[in-house]
Amino acid sequence: MPDVSVSSFISEKNISPGSSGIIAVKIDIPKDHYLYANPKGPGTGKATKAYIVNKNKLKDKIIFDRTRYLPGKKKTTEIDNSFVFIYKASVYVFIPFSISSKTPHGKYE
């Protein structure tokens, strides 16, 4: 498969301690290819998963919730005559997060 392009956007430019936001991750899928959706369905394949590895000094200050996935389109597979759900062209996944009220005000990147 050719390279998949990924970009991200945040719901708010400025987020204060004690509030929350959402990171939208756009996945652009090459023409004539697809990714398995999440949930994937009973057919063969692995569901798409997106998550953030938070290893920096703010690990206990930024709390990520479970990723939210859009529904995929149903596709019957030739391999096992079952169905799966897929994403074609592009899809967004959403990662909610909250900022601990103990987080010092400032600019973080």
C-alpha positions as CSV (number, residue, x, y, z in Angstrom):
1,M,0.0,0.0,0.0
2,P,1.3,3.5,-0.8
3,D,1.8,5.9,2.1
4,V,-1.1,7.0,4.2
5,S,-1.2,10.8,4.9
6,V,-2.2,11.9,8.4
7,S,-2.9,15.4,9.7
8,S,-4.4,16.6,13.0
9,F,-6.4,19.6,14.2
10,I,-7.3,20.7,17.7
11,S,-10.8,21.9,18.6
12,E,-9.7,25.0,20.4
13,K,-6.6,27.2,20.0
14,N,-6.4,27.9,23.7
15,I,-7.5,25.4,26.3
16,S,-7.4,26.4,30.0
17,P,-6.6,24.1,32.9
18,G,-9.8,22.3,34.0
19,S,-11.3,22.3,30.5
20,S,-11.3,19.8,27.6
21,G,-10.9,19.6,23.9
22,I,-10.8,17.2,21.0
23,I,-8.0,16.3,18.6
24,A,-9.3,15.4,15.1
25,V,-7.0,13.2,13.1
26,K,-7.6,13.1,9.4
27,I,-6.3,10.0,7.6
28,D,-6.1,10.3,3.8
29,I,-6.2,6.8,2.2
30,P,-4.6,6.3,-1.3
31,K,-6.9,5.7,-4.3
32,D,-8.0,2.1,-4.8
33,H,-7.1,1.2,-1.2
34,Y,-8.9,1.1,2.1
35,L,-8.4,0.7,5.8
36,Y,-10.5,-1.5,8.1
37,A,-12.9,0.6,10.2
38,N,-13.3,0.4,13.9
39,P,-15.4,-1.6,14.7
40,K,-14.3,-3.8,11.8
41,G,-17.0,-6.5,11.7
42,P,-16.6,-10.3,11.7
43,G,-14.5,-10.7,8.5
44,T,-10.7,-11.1,8.3
45,G,-8.5,-8.1,9.0
46,K,-7.5,-5.7,11.9
47,A,-9.4,-2.6,12.9
48,T,-7.8,0.8,12.6
49,K,-6.6,2.1,15.9
50,A,-5.5,5.6,16.8
51,Y,-4.1,6.8,20.1
52,I,-1.7,9.2,21.7
53,V,1.4,8.1,23.6
54,N,1.8,10.7,26.3
55,K,5.3,10.3,27.7
56,N,6.2,13.9,28.3
57,K,6.4,15.8,31.5
58,L,2.7,16.6,31.3
59,K,1.7,12.9,31.4
60,D,-0.5,13.4,34.5
61,K,-1.7,16.8,33.4
62,I,-3.2,15.9,30.0
63,I,-5.7,13.1,30.2
64,F,-6.7,11.4,26.9
65,D,-10.1,9.6,26.6
66,R,-10.8,6.7,24.3
67,T,-10.7,7.4,20.6
68,R,-14.0,7.9,18.8
69,Y,-14.3,6.3,15.3
70,L,-16.8,7.1,12.5
71,P,-18.8,4.2,11.1
72,G,-17.3,2.5,8.0
73,K,-19.0,1.2,4.9
74,K,-19.9,-2.4,4.7
75,K,-17.8,-4.6,2.3
76,T,-18.2,-8.3,1.7
77,T,-14.8,-10.0,1.6
78,E,-13.8,-12.6,-0.9
79,I,-11.5,-14.4,1.6
80,D,-14.1,-15.7,4.0
81,N,-17.4,-14.6,2.5
82,S,-18.1,-12.5,5.5
83,F,-18.3,-8.7,5.8
84,V,-16.1,-6.0,7.2
85,F,-16.5,-2.2,7.6
86,I,-14.0,-0.1,5.7
87,Y,-12.8,3.5,5.3
88,K,-12.0,4.7,1.8
89,A,-10.6,8.0,0.5
90,S,-10.3,9.7,4.0
91,V,-11.7,9.5,7.5
92,Y,-11.5,11.4,10.7
93,V,-11.0,9.9,14.1
94,F,-11.5,12.0,17.3
95,I,-9.4,11.9,20.5
96,P,-11.0,13.7,23.4
97,F,-8.8,15.0,26.2
98,S,-9.0,17.1,29.3
99,I,-6.5,19.3,31.0
100,S,-6.0,18.8,34.7
101,S,-6.9,21.9,36.8
102,K,-3.4,21.5,38.3
103,T,-1.7,22.2,35.0
104,P,0.2,25.5,35.1
105,H,-1.0,28.2,32.6
106,G,1.4,28.5,29.7
107,K,2.1,27.5,26.1
108,Y,2.7,23.8,25.4
109,E,3.5,22.2,22.1
